[in-house]
C-alpha cells in the first residue's frame, strides 16, 4: 500500500505534545520524591474530577481509539457494549502502515518519554498527564467527526441516511440471540463481567481509588469516569459511521486496504498539517496513558506487596529510589519487547499474551465478586474457583472457535463465582477479619480504611 508522508508540521505537533508530557513529569518530581505514599497515591490529595479523567484514560487504549471506529465502519454499533485494551505495539503498526513514519522512531519516542515522565512525576504526574491525554482523546474524536461530516455533501443528513439504510447503528437483528449480527444482550452481560475485572482486580485502576482524600471523593471520581465513558462511546462509534459515509461518497480506500489503519489513514490524508499531527498525538496519548499507569502500578506492587511485606520498609528516599528503579526496569523491558515484535513482524507473542490475560481476567473478577458479595469465602475455595474458571474459559475459547468472547466471559465468571463459594463452604478455612470488605458492611461505620488515609489523618 502506498504510504502517506507525515510532514514537518505534523512532526512539530507530535513532538510538542510529547515534550509537554515530559514537562508535567518534571514539574511533579520534587513532590513525588517525598515518600512512597506521594509517589504511588499522591497522598490522597488529587481532586475527584482529575482522578475520574485518569481512570477513563487508563481504561481506554490506542486500539480502542482506532478499532472501535473500524468496527462501526465494517458492521454497526452493537459492540458499543464492549471494550478492548491494548498498549503500544499495534498502534505503532497501524500508524506506520499508512505513513512514512519509522516504527522504531515512533516506539522510541512514545515509549522512552513515557518512561521518563512516569519516573519523574510519580502517580501525581501520571494522573495529570492522563487528564490532558483524556481531553486530547475526546477532542480528537470530536474533531474527526466534525471535519469528516463537513466533507460530506448534505453533511449530517447524508451520514444519518447512510446509517439508517445500511443498518450501521442498531437494528432489530442485534437483539436476536441466534442471529448472525452481534447479540446485544450477550455483549452487554459479558462486558459487565469484563469491566468488573478492570474495576476490582486491575491494580492500575484500583490504585486510583486511594488518590482522593475520602470515599465520597472516590465515588465522584467513578461517576466522572462513567460520564466520560458514556460520552466517548457514541463519539468513537460515530467516527466509524462517518468514515463509512465518507468512503462511500467522497473518496475510496486503496485496494487491499487493512481497515485497522482507517483512522490514521483518514487523519493523514484528509486533515490539514499540524491538525493531523495533533490527532495522531491523540492516538499516542491513549497508548501513553495506559503505559504510564501500568508502570506506576507495577512499581507499587513490587515495592509495597513484595519488598515492604517480605523485606521491610527502609528510609523513604531510598524507597522512592527503589520504586523509580522498578519503573525503569519494567519500562525498558516493555520497550524492548515492542522493538522485538516490530523486528519480528509477528503478532504471535502478543496474541499469546492476550490469550493468557483473557483467560485469567474474568475468572479473577468472579473471585473478587465472591469476596465482596459473600462472607464464607476462603483462600482454598477461591483458588479452586479461579482455576476452574480459567479451564472453562480455555475450553469454550477452543470449542469450534466460534463462541462470542462475551459469552465466554459470562460462563467463566459464573463458574469461578459459584465454585469459589461452594468449595469454601465444603472446605472451611481460617477465619479472618473482613469488616468493611463486603457489601454487607457498606453502611456501617466500621468500613475498611486504607493505611494511606490512616497515616494521613494521624499526621
Helices and strands as residue ranges (DSSP letters): H 8-27, H 29-32, H 36-41, G 42-44, H 48-59, H 62-74, G 78-81, H 89-97, H 103-151, H 156-165, G 172-175, H 184-201, H 203-206, G 207-210, H 215-249, G 259-261, H 262-270, H 275-300, I 301-311, H 316-344, H 348-373, H 379-398, H 405-426, G 439-441, H 451-458
